[in-house]
Amino acid sequence: MLNKIKPVFKQAGLLLCALSLSGPAVFAADKPATAATPHLSLEHGTTQLIVDGAPFLLRGGELENSSASSPDYLQELWPRLQAMHLNTVLAPAYWELIEPQEGHFDFSSIDHLVATARQHRMKLALLWFGSWKNSMSSYAPAWVKRDQARFPRAARTDGSGLEILSALSQANLDADTRAFTALMQHLKDTDAHEHTVLMVQVENEVGMLPEARDHSAAANAAFAASVPARLTDYLAAHKDALAPPLRQAWQAHGYKTGASWAATFGESPQTDELFNAWTEASYTGKVAASGKAVYALPMFVNAALMRPGRLPGQYPSGGPLPQVFDVWKAAAPALDFLAPDLYFPNFVEWANKYARPGQAFFIPETGRVSAADIAANAFYAFGSLRAMGFSPYAPEFLSAEDTATLGEAYGVIEQLSPLVLANQGTGKLVGIRTPTAFDGTVDLSPQQVAFDPYRFDVHFKQLPGISVGAKEEAELPGAHGGLIVRLGADEFIVAGTGMILTFVSKDPANPIAGIESIQEGQYEGGVWKAGRTINGDDSNQGRELRLPSGKFGVFRVRLYRYH
C-alpha cells in the first residue's frame, strides 16, 4: 500500500512548507541560498542545463494532460515514475485552476506538485497551459471563455468564431501575461532556493487550426498593413541563413519592406502561416518576457509537427516549425529554444531539424512507438544531438512491459550521465540509431563511426559466416540504437540495444584491429563495476561486440592493433 503523504502548504503568496530533496521539512525562506537559478550555458561546444552549479541531464516524462489536476491522482503516480528512473517530470500549470476568478490566484495545485516532487526527489518542468493548448484555448478560465466581447476569438474566413483566443487582442495578451507573471513570482517566492522547477514551457503547441491564420477584423487589418519592420530588419540581417522557403518567397517579391504581407511574400497559404507565426510568436514572446523579468528560468515553446503534403491549417499553422524558425526568433527573443513534440516514425530526420548548433536541444514529448524504440531514440539524442533532455509522453499509462523497458534504458542513461555530460560536444561521444522513414521503413544499412585510428562498423543484422549460428544475414529483432563514449586511446564504453560492432584499424603499420577485452558491467556512483568478461562464444571468438536485442546493456571495450 502506498504511503499517503499529505503536503502542507499555505495559499498563494505565502511560503511553502515541504520536504526538501535532502532532508526534513523546512520553510523555503529558512534555507540558505545555493547556486544560481537554473540556466543554460555553452559548455565545450554544447548548450547544457545548469542546476545548482552543475550540468544536468534531464531524464523526463511528461504527464498526460489531466494527471496533475488532481492531488490524489497525482500522489499515486510518483512511485511508478521513480521506478522508471525519471529525474524530472513535465507537468501542466493550468490557467483555469490558478486564476478561477479574475485577479484571484490559487496556487494550491502548483504547491502540491512542487511539494510532492521534492518528497520523491524529482525535478519539474512546468508547462503553461494558458491561451493555447494544442492550438485551442481549452485551459483558459471560464471568465475568459464566457466574455467573447472582451476576450475575442480568432475567426474563420466566414467570420464565425473558433475555440481559439485571438493573438491580435491586447486584452487576451494582458490577461495571460498577468497570470503567467503571477505564477513566475510565486515560483520565485517558494522555489528560488530549492530549484525544484528547472524550466518552463510557455503555452503548448501554438498554431492555428483549421485555418492557416486568424480572419477576424483585427487580423485582416494587420495582414493588409505593412509587415512589421522588426521582422523585415531581422530577415535582412540574417538573409543568407533564412529557411529556404522563406528566403525564396521574400526574394521572389524583391525583398520588399514596408509592404503588406501578400505584397512582401505573395498570396498563399504559406504567407498566411508566416503571418500567423508572427502574431502568435509575438504574443507568446511577450508572455515569456514578462515572466522572465520576474524569475529568469529557461523558457521554451514546443511544436506540433506536420505530416508530408499537408498545408498550413491542416497542421497547426504558424507553430515553431522549421519553415518559420526565423519568424519565431525575430518575434520572441525571450524564448531560449524551440522544441519538437516528436511522435512520427522518422525520429532521426525530425530531431536533426531542431538540433541546431549553438542552441539547446530538448524533446519534451515523444511516443507512439514501442518503449524500446523510444529508449533507442533517447540514446541517439543524448549521444549525437547533444540533447539536454528527453521526455516520453504519458509514461504513467505505459504497459508493465514498456514501463520495465523504459526503466531499464533510463537506468543505463542515469549511470552514464556524468560521462555524457562531460563529453557532449567534444567529439568523444556518438549516438547510433537506425533511420526510419515516415512510412515506417527502417534503414538497416551498417553505419560507420570514426574514432582515429579505429573505425567502428555498426551492424543491425547478424553477420553471415561470422556470428555463431548465423547461416544467413537476418535482422536483429527489436529496436536498434545506443551510444559510444571514448575513454582513452584504445578504450570505449558502448551502451544500447540491438547492435553488433566490428572494428577496423586505420593505422598503416598495424592494419588489423583486435579486441583486447570486453567487460559487461555498470557504473555505480561514477565508478565502473565490472561484471562478466565477454569472450569466446559471446564475442564470436574475439571478432565482435554484441548488444543483445530486447535489453539495454553497458560494455567496456579495449582494442589493440596488430599486423
Phi, psi and omega per residue, in radians:
M1 nan 2.370 -3.103
L2 -1.215 2.479 3.078
N3 -1.321 2.000 -3.104
K4 -1.452 1.957 3.135
I5 -1.926 2.079 -3.133
K6 -1.707 1.960 -3.126
P7 -1.170 2.575 3.107
V8 -1.868 2.166 3.083
F9 -2.645 2.798 3.079
K10 -1.773 2.995 -3.052
Q11 -1.332 3.141 -3.026
A12 -0.882 2.414 3.066
G13 1.567 -0.239 3.118
L14 -1.793 2.999 -3.027
L15 -1.401 2.524 3.136
L16 -1.542 2.310 3.047
C17 -1.941 2.084 -3.078
A18 -2.706 2.931 3.032
L19 -1.251 2.338 3.085
S20 -1.414 3.028 3.124
L21 -1.228 -0.355 -2.981
S22 -2.122 0.032 -3.090
G23 -3.055 -2.715 -3.063
P24 -1.239 2.996 -3.107
A25 -1.123 2.358 3.066
V26 -2.439 2.722 2.977
F27 -1.365 2.413 -3.103
A28 -0.971 -0.688 -3.092
A29 -1.193 -0.360 -3.126
D30 -1.509 -0.220 -3.099
K31 -1.517 2.287 -3.128
P32 -1.122 2.597 3.121
A33 -1.093 2.476 3.108
T34 -1.778 -2.087 -3.114
A35 -1.585 -2.985 -3.101
A36 -1.189 2.888 3.038
T37 -0.943 2.498 3.044
P38 -0.862 2.368 -3.063
H39 -2.690 2.938 3.094
L40 -1.689 2.509 -3.126
S41 -2.557 2.482 3.090
L42 -1.449 1.944 -3.111
E43 -2.111 2.170 -3.124
H44 0.617 0.907 2.982
G45 1.534 0.050 3.116
T46 -2.427 2.618 3.136
T47 -1.496 2.136 -3.113
Q48 -2.127 2.733 3.067
L49 -1.534 2.188 -3.110
I50 -1.852 2.136 -3.117
V51 -2.210 2.141 -3.120
D52 0.915 0.716 3.025
G53 1.458 0.021 -3.102
A54 -2.315 2.628 3.099
P55 -1.149 2.572 -3.011
F56 -2.286 2.188 3.093
L57 -1.747 2.029 -2.962
L58 -1.523 1.915 3.010
R59 -1.701 1.662 -2.932
G60 -1.867 3.027 2.957
G61 -2.689 2.262 3.138
E62 -1.664 2.146 3.125
L63 -1.112 2.565 2.988
E64 -0.990 2.635 -2.941
N65 -0.831 -0.666 -2.996
S66 -1.697 -0.130 -2.971
S67 -1.123 -0.560 -3.092
A68 -1.534 0.025 -3.074
S69 -1.450 -0.242 -3.125
S70 -2.132 2.063 3.122
P71 -1.007 -0.741 -3.113
D72 -1.157 -0.724 3.124
Y73 -1.120 -0.780 -3.119
L74 -1.083 -0.692 -3.083
Q75 -1.012 -0.592 -3.119
E76 -1.259 -0.315 -3.003
L77 -1.496 -0.501 -2.947
W78 -0.989 -0.832 -3.125
P79 -1.027 -0.655 3.137
R80 -1.184 -0.683 3.111
L81 -1.144 -0.687 3.074
Q82 -1.082 -0.710 -3.110
A83 -1.103 -0.407 3.101
M84 -1.523 0.109 3.118
H85 1.135 0.505 2.972
L86 -1.210 2.558 2.937
N87 -2.005 -0.108 -3.114
T88 -2.548 2.402 3.054
V89 -1.978 2.289 3.010
L90 -1.634 2.157 -3.033
A91 -2.463 2.523 -3.125
P92 -1.218 2.591 2.858
A93 -1.939 1.951 -2.950
Y94 -1.585 2.089 3.109
W95 -1.007 -0.744 -3.071
E96 -1.107 -0.522 3.094
L97 -1.472 -0.568 -3.080
I98 -1.326 -0.607 -3.135
E99 -2.269 1.197 -3.095
P100 -1.140 -0.479 3.012
Q101 -2.182 2.480 -3.057
E102 -0.999 2.200 3.098
G103 1.418 -0.060 3.133
H104 -1.990 1.931 -3.002
F105 -1.782 2.419 3.106
D106 -2.223 1.863 -3.090
F107 -1.741 0.331 -3.092
S108 -1.079 -0.629 3.124
S109 -1.141 -0.662 3.108
I110 -1.230 -0.746 -3.126
D111 -1.077 -0.712 3.116
H112 -1.152 -0.733 3.126
L113 -1.050 -0.839 -3.120
V114 -1.139 -0.786 -3.101
A115 -1.073 -0.795 -3.102
T116 -1.279 -0.529 3.023
A117 -1.071 -0.758 3.120
R118 -1.114 -0.731 3.138
Q119 -1.025 -0.573 -3.083
H120 -1.810 0.309 3.037
R121 0.964 0.824 3.132
M122 -2.078 2.703 2.948
K123 -1.770 2.950 -3.112
L124 -2.302 2.569 2.823
A125 -2.124 2.141 -3.095
L126 -1.575 2.486 3.115
L127 -1.958 1.956 -3.114
W128 -1.334 1.826 3.031
F129 -1.568 1.465 -3.067
G130 -1.851 -1.923 -3.105
S131 -1.175 -0.547 -3.060
W132 -2.383 2.351 2.975
K133 -2.392 1.966 -3.027
N134 0.908 0.853 3.113
S135 1.335 -0.537 -3.076
M136 -1.480 2.888 3.133
S137 -1.894 0.747 -3.016
S138 -1.284 -0.287 -3.132
Y139 -1.799 0.111 3.002
A140 -1.175 2.567 -3.141
P141 -1.103 2.783 -3.132
A142 -1.038 -0.619 -3.109
W143 -1.207 -0.335 2.998
V144 -1.456 -0.832 -3.082
K145 -1.046 -0.643 -3.011
R146 -1.479 -0.149 -3.083
D147 -1.999 1.297 -3.066
Q148 -1.183 -0.494 3.126
A149 -1.137 -0.698 -3.123
R150 -1.498 -0.624 -3.099
F151 -2.076 1.429 -2.978
P152 -1.198 2.687 3.124
R153 -1.665 2.744 2.881
A154 -1.151 2.730 -3.058
A155 -2.227 2.666 3.004
R156 -1.322 3.062 3.110
T157 -1.098 -0.467 3.127
D158 -1.512 0.052 3.096
G159 1.595 -0.171 3.125
S160 -1.267 2.596 -3.053
G161 -1.387 2.734 3.085
L162 -1.983 2.819 3.063
E163 -1.377 0.832 -3.054
I164 -2.459 2.164 3.064
L165 -1.163 2.478 3.139
S166 -1.322 2.301 3.079
A167 -1.320 -0.108 3.125
L168 -1.570 -0.012 -3.066
S169 -1.681 2.141 3.086
Q170 -1.171 -0.598 3.125
A171 -1.123 -0.739 3.079
N172 -1.052 -0.831 -3.134
L173 -1.073 -0.779 -3.111
D174 -1.093 -0.726 -3.111
A175 -1.158 -0.811 3.129
D176 -1.088 -0.794 -3.102
T177 -1.079 -0.745 3.141
R178 -1.083 -0.753 -3.129
A179 -1.176 -0.768 -3.123
F180 -1.156 -0.698 3.117
T181 -1.133 -0.684 3.081
A182 -1.091 -0.692 3.088
L183 -1.079 -0.817 -3.117
M184 -1.140 -0.633 3.080
Q185 -1.120 -0.712 3.129
H186 -1.123 -0.714 3.096
L187 -1.110 -0.701 3.109
K188 -1.102 -0.743 -3.109
D189 -1.162 -0.581 -2.983
T190 -1.929 -0.215 -3.012
D191 -2.356 0.054 -3.065
A192 -1.138 -0.360 3.122
H193 -1.658 -0.593 -3.089
E194 -1.441 -0.593 -3.087
H195 1.018 0.779 3.030
T196 -1.270 -0.723 3.103
V197 -1.551 2.113 -3.023
L198 -1.651 -0.582 -3.108
M199 -2.878 3.008 -3.033
V200 -2.391 2.303 2.967
Q201 -1.581 2.238 -3.075
V202 -1.711 2.007 -3.009
E203 1.158 -3.054 -3.104
N204 -2.581 2.078 3.115
E205 0.825 1.035 3.087
V206 -1.048 2.516 3.106
G207 2.777 2.989 -3.067
M208 -2.008 2.291 3.061
L209 -2.415 2.510 -0.091
P210 -1.623 0.177 3.089
E211 -1.692 2.829 3.127
A212 -1.389 -0.384 3.098
R213 -2.700 2.913 3.031
D214 -1.193 2.341 3.105
H215 -2.018 0.438 3.033
S216 -1.170 2.900 -3.129
A217 -1.020 -0.731 -3.141
A218 -1.127 -0.706 -3.137
A219 -1.203 -0.715 3.124
N220 -1.098 -0.663 3.111
A221 -1.147 -0.731 3.137
A222 -1.180 -0.606 3.127
F223 -1.184 -0.601 3.137
A224 -1.402 -0.337 3.135
A225 -1.373 3.072 -3.121
S226 -1.159 2.485 2.995
V227 -1.032 2.269 -3.082
P228 -0.944 2.427 -3.128
A229 -1.084 -0.503 3.132
R230 -1.059 -0.593 3.104
L231 -1.341 -0.888 -3.095
T232 -1.147 -0.540 3.051
D233 -1.123 -0.718 3.112
Y234 -1.134 -0.780 -3.127
L235 -1.081 -0.694 3.138
A236 -1.146 -0.665 -3.108
A237 -1.265 -0.373 -3.095
H238 -2.132 0.501 -2.973
K239 -0.957 -0.737 -3.051
D240 -1.302 -0.263 -3.076
A241 -1.940 0.108 -3.102
L242 -1.164 2.691 3.017
A243 -0.983 2.319 -3.043
P244 -0.896 -0.777 -3.136
P245 -1.075 -0.655 3.132
L246 -1.205 -0.817 3.141
R247 -1.075 -0.720 -3.121
Q248 -1.161 -0.707 3.123
A249 -1.133 -0.733 3.139
W250 -1.195 -0.742 3.132
Q251 -1.089 -0.709 -3.107
A252 -1.087 -0.360 -3.142
H253 -1.956 0.462 2.967
G254 1.335 0.421 -3.128
Y255 0.870 0.769 -3.084
K256 -1.091 2.634 2.920
T257 -2.325 2.709 3.113
G258 1.265 0.314 -3.134
A259 -2.085 2.945 3.138
S260 -1.116 2.949 3.119
W261 -1.087 -0.752 -3.137
A262 -1.163 -0.678 3.135
A263 -1.243 -0.475 -3.090
T264 -1.467 -0.681 -3.039
F265 -2.146 -0.081 -3.108
G266 1.691 2.809 3.100
E267 -1.587 1.956 -3.088
S268 -2.932 2.829 3.023
P269 -1.031 -0.535 3.136
Q270 -1.162 -0.626 3.070
T271 -1.210 -0.674 3.038
D272 -1.003 -0.697 3.132
E273 -1.164 -0.715 3.093
L274 -1.017 -0.763 3.134
F275 -1.106 -0.798 -3.118
N276 -1.159 -0.656 3.067
A277 -1.043 -0.741 -3.124
W278 -1.124 -0.806 -3.063
T279 -1.203 -0.771 -3.096
E280 -1.330 -0.583 3.076
A281 -1.206 -0.672 3.100
S282 -1.077 -0.784 3.116
Y283 -1.061 -0.895 -3.114
T284 -1.102 -0.704 3.133
G285 -1.118 -0.629 3.103
K286 -1.212 -0.684 3.059
V287 -1.051 -0.828 -3.132
A288 -1.076 -0.792 -3.090
A289 -1.089 -0.693 3.136
S290 -1.147 -0.739 3.105
G291 -1.184 -0.664 -3.120
K292 -1.187 -0.545 3.108
A293 -1.113 -0.434 3.128
V294 -1.548 -0.795 -3.092
Y295 -2.608 1.895 -2.894
A296 -1.523 1.065 2.966
L297 -1.300 2.707 3.011
P298 -1.009 2.450 -3.117
M299 -2.308 2.520 -3.085
F300 -2.583 2.963 2.986
V301 -2.189 2.698 3.139
N302 -1.981 2.716 -3.050
A303 -2.117 2.328 2.899
A304 -1.443 2.139 -3.029
L305 -1.405 2.993 -3.048
M306 -2.032 2.523 3.079
R307 -1.383 2.720 3.117
P308 -1.010 2.419 3.038
G309 1.411 -0.028 -3.131
R310 -1.469 2.608 3.116
L311 -1.737 2.762 3.063
P312 -0.935 2.345 -3.049
G313 1.714 -0.496 2.954
Q314 -1.437 -0.318 2.883
Y315 -2.217 2.921 -3.098
P316 -1.113 1.705 -3.037
S317 -1.126 2.294 3.040
G318 1.549 -0.053 3.054
G319 -1.135 3.001 -3.056
P320 -1.279 1.221 -3.141
L321 -1.735 2.803 -3.037
P322 -0.953 -0.649 -3.086
Q323 -1.222 -0.249 3.115
V324 -2.176 0.322 3.063
F325 -0.888 -0.780 -3.062
D326 -1.102 -0.638 3.122
V327 -1.153 -0.754 3.131
W328 -1.121 -0.689 3.131
K329 -1.135 -0.699 3.140
A330 -1.229 -0.662 -3.015
A331 -1.465 -0.480 -2.961
A332 -2.364 1.123 -3.106
P333 -1.142 -0.290 3.125
A334 -1.240 -0.339 3.118
L335 -1.354 2.380 -3.073
D336 -1.455 -0.540 3.126
F337 -2.866 2.877 3.097
L338 -1.949 2.406 -2.997
A339 -2.276 2.520 3.140
P340 -1.637 2.418 2.910
D341 -1.595 1.819 -2.816
L342 -1.903 1.684 -3.130
Y343 -1.909 -0.091 -3.085
F344 -1.433 2.700 3.140
P345 -1.090 -0.558 -3.081
N346 -1.403 1.078 -3.079
F347 -1.021 -0.848 -3.060
V348 -1.040 -0.780 -3.131
E349 -1.063 -0.869 -3.096
W350 -1.216 -0.720 -3.105
A351 -1.065 -0.660 3.141
N352 -1.183 -0.399 3.081
K353 -1.205 -0.479 -3.090
Y354 -1.757 -0.321 3.137
A355 -1.471 1.386 -3.020
R356 -1.742 2.499 -3.101
P357 -0.978 2.399 3.079
G358 1.387 0.053 -3.122
Q359 -2.164 2.648 3.085
A360 -1.176 2.535 3.091
F361 -2.177 2.210 -3.080
F362 -2.620 2.417 3.080
I363 -1.957 1.799 -3.077
P364 -1.381 -0.384 3.136
E365 -2.495 2.371 3.007
T366 -2.789 2.777 -3.114
G367 2.853 -2.743 -3.139
R368 1.152 0.281 2.949
V369 -2.289 3.090 -3.130
S370 -1.124 2.758 3.105
A371 -1.072 -0.591 3.104
A372 -1.124 -0.700 3.101
D373 -1.205 -0.702 3.066
I374 -0.998 -0.806 -3.115
A375 -1.135 -0.736 3.101
A376 -1.066 -0.657 3.064
N377 -1.090 -0.663 3.131
A378 -1.103 -0.786 3.111
F379 -1.015 -0.767 3.132
Y380 -1.112 -0.782 -3.103
A381 -1.103 -0.769 3.129
F382 -1.201 -0.642 -3.042
G383 -1.435 -0.844 -3.037
S384 -1.749 -0.432 -3.050
L385 -1.894 0.108 3.048
R386 1.018 0.626 -3.114
A387 -1.112 2.465 3.046
M388 -1.623 -0.184 3.139
G389 -2.943 2.835 -3.072
F390 -2.667 2.419 -2.981
S391 -2.612 1.803 2.980
P392 -1.137 2.616 -3.138
Y393 -1.533 2.443 3.052
A394 0.925 0.921 3.126
P395 -1.113 -0.373 -3.141
E396 -1.174 -0.258 -3.135
F397 -1.864 0.163 3.076
L398 -1.179 2.637 3.044
S399 -1.153 2.895 3.117
A400 -1.045 -0.688 3.134
E401 -1.157 -0.810 -3.140
D402 -1.192 -0.598 3.065
T403 -1.039 -0.783 3.135
A404 -1.136 -0.700 -3.125
T405 -1.140 -0.851 3.136
L406 -1.108 -0.693 3.114
G407 -1.076 -0.716 3.105
E408 -1.100 -0.791 -3.120
A409 -1.161 -0.797 3.104
Y410 -1.117 -0.549 3.064
G411 -1.102 -0.702 3.074
V412 -1.143 -0.772 3.122
I413 -1.093 -0.651 3.083
E414 -1.043 -0.799 3.098
Q415 -1.007 -0.732 -2.989
L416 -1.566 -0.050 -3.041
S417 -0.952 -0.783 3.111
P418 -1.040 -0.706 3.101
L419 -1.138 -0.770 -3.136
V420 -1.069 -0.867 -3.101
L421 -1.098 -0.638 -3.124
A422 -1.287 -0.390 -2.997
N423 -1.993 -0.130 3.068
Q424 -1.017 2.271 3.086
G425 1.485 -0.019 -3.074
T426 -1.703 -0.183 -3.041
G427 1.530 -0.036 -3.138
K428 -1.720 0.049 -3.084
L429 -2.281 2.252 -3.133
V430 -2.384 2.402 3.025
G431 -1.741 2.641 -3.130
I432 -2.160 2.361 3.057
R433 -2.736 2.454 3.041
T434 -1.347 2.122 3.106
P435 -1.143 2.498 3.121
T436 -2.222 2.377 3.086
A437 -1.350 2.918 3.136
F438 -1.031 -0.557 -3.134
D439 -1.407 0.028 3.095
G440 1.658 -0.039 3.120
T441 -1.209 2.198 -3.082
V442 -1.731 2.313 3.082
D443 -1.567 1.889 -3.100
L444 -1.705 0.303 3.102
S445 -1.087 2.492 3.092
P446 -1.030 2.609 3.090
Q447 -2.038 2.627 -3.135
Q448 -2.049 2.397 3.108
V449 -2.225 2.250 -3.103
A450 -1.707 2.179 2.950
F451 -2.306 1.466 -3.003
D452 -0.865 2.356 0.098
P453 -1.621 0.433 -3.119
Y454 -1.896 2.710 2.926
R455 -2.172 2.270 3.076
F456 -1.714 2.176 3.022
D457 -1.765 2.065 -3.054
V458 -1.823 2.120 -3.084
H459 -1.965 2.574 3.116
F460 -2.069 0.223 3.065
K461 -2.308 2.720 3.010
Q462 -1.054 2.569 -3.099
L463 -1.680 1.902 -3.068
P464 -1.092 2.378 3.094
G465 1.419 -0.064 3.140
I466 -2.109 -0.997 -3.079
S467 -1.178 2.422 -3.139
V468 -1.066 2.235 3.085
G469 1.436 -0.022 -3.115
A470 -1.669 1.893 -3.136
K471 -1.574 -0.370 3.117
E472 -2.638 2.811 -3.129
E473 -1.133 2.221 -3.130
A474 -2.491 2.463 -3.125
E475 -1.118 2.378 2.969
L476 -1.188 2.361 -3.100
P477 -1.260 2.781 3.024
G478 1.438 -2.783 -3.097
A479 -1.437 2.795 -3.131
H480 -2.337 2.087 3.076
G481 3.008 2.859 3.121
G482 3.018 -2.825 3.103
L483 -2.591 2.769 3.132
I484 -2.243 2.320 3.081
V485 -2.128 2.251 3.088
R486 -1.482 2.132 3.114
L487 -1.632 -0.560 -3.107
G488 -2.822 -2.951 -3.064
A489 -0.996 -0.703 -3.063
D490 -2.143 0.133 -2.972
E491 -2.124 2.421 -3.016
F492 -2.517 2.628 2.905
I493 -1.805 2.280 3.078
V494 -2.171 2.238 -3.118
A495 -2.378 2.592 3.078
G496 2.545 -2.653 -3.051
T497 -2.656 2.620 2.972
G498 1.135 0.740 -3.130
M499 -2.434 2.645 2.960
I500 -2.187 2.214 -3.104
L501 -1.967 2.291 2.953
T502 -2.067 2.890 -2.924
F503 -2.316 2.460 -3.115
V504 -2.217 2.440 3.038
S505 -1.669 2.367 3.059
K506 -1.841 0.297 3.117
D507 -1.554 1.957 -3.088
P508 -1.019 -0.570 -3.111
A509 -1.310 -0.502 3.139
N510 -2.358 1.393 -2.931
P511 -1.410 0.062 -3.131
I512 -2.019 2.280 3.099
A513 -1.709 2.333 3.090
G514 -2.141 2.795 3.092
I515 -1.667 1.962 3.083
E516 -1.271 -0.778 -3.139
S517 -2.833 2.637 2.977
I518 -2.266 2.186 3.040
Q519 -1.996 2.287 2.925
E520 -1.506 2.454 -3.125
G521 -3.117 -2.775 -3.136
Q522 -2.756 2.820 3.037
Y523 -1.667 2.320 3.057
E524 -2.195 1.996 -3.100
G525 1.064 0.557 3.134
G526 1.440 0.040 -3.126
V527 -1.941 2.318 -3.129
W528 -1.237 2.255 3.065
K529 -2.065 1.913 -3.059
A530 -1.304 2.488 3.012
G531 -1.885 -2.148 -3.136
R532 -1.223 2.587 2.909
T533 -1.573 2.159 -3.020
I534 -1.658 2.002 -3.138
N535 -2.644 -3.047 3.090
G536 1.030 -2.308 -3.083
D537 -1.055 -0.566 -3.060
D538 -1.202 -0.347 3.079
S539 -2.110 0.364 -3.096
N540 0.913 0.897 3.101
Q541 1.017 0.775 3.051
G542 1.376 0.322 -3.109
R543 -1.682 -0.421 -2.974
E544 -2.719 2.810 2.996
L545 -1.900 2.214 -3.136
R546 -1.956 2.291 2.985
L547 -1.893 1.785 -2.984
P548 -1.029 2.563 3.026
S549 -1.210 2.645 3.044
G550 1.480 -0.004 3.063
K551 -2.629 2.796 3.140
F552 -1.966 2.005 -3.078
G553 -2.038 2.884 3.096
V554 -2.215 2.293 -3.101
F555 -2.327 2.472 3.053
R556 -1.894 2.099 -2.990
V557 -2.049 2.319 3.037
R558 -2.098 2.199 -3.101
L559 -1.845 2.908 2.981
Y560 -2.613 2.989 -3.093
R561 -2.221 2.552 3.103
Y562 -2.633 3.049 3.126
H563 -2.213 nan nan
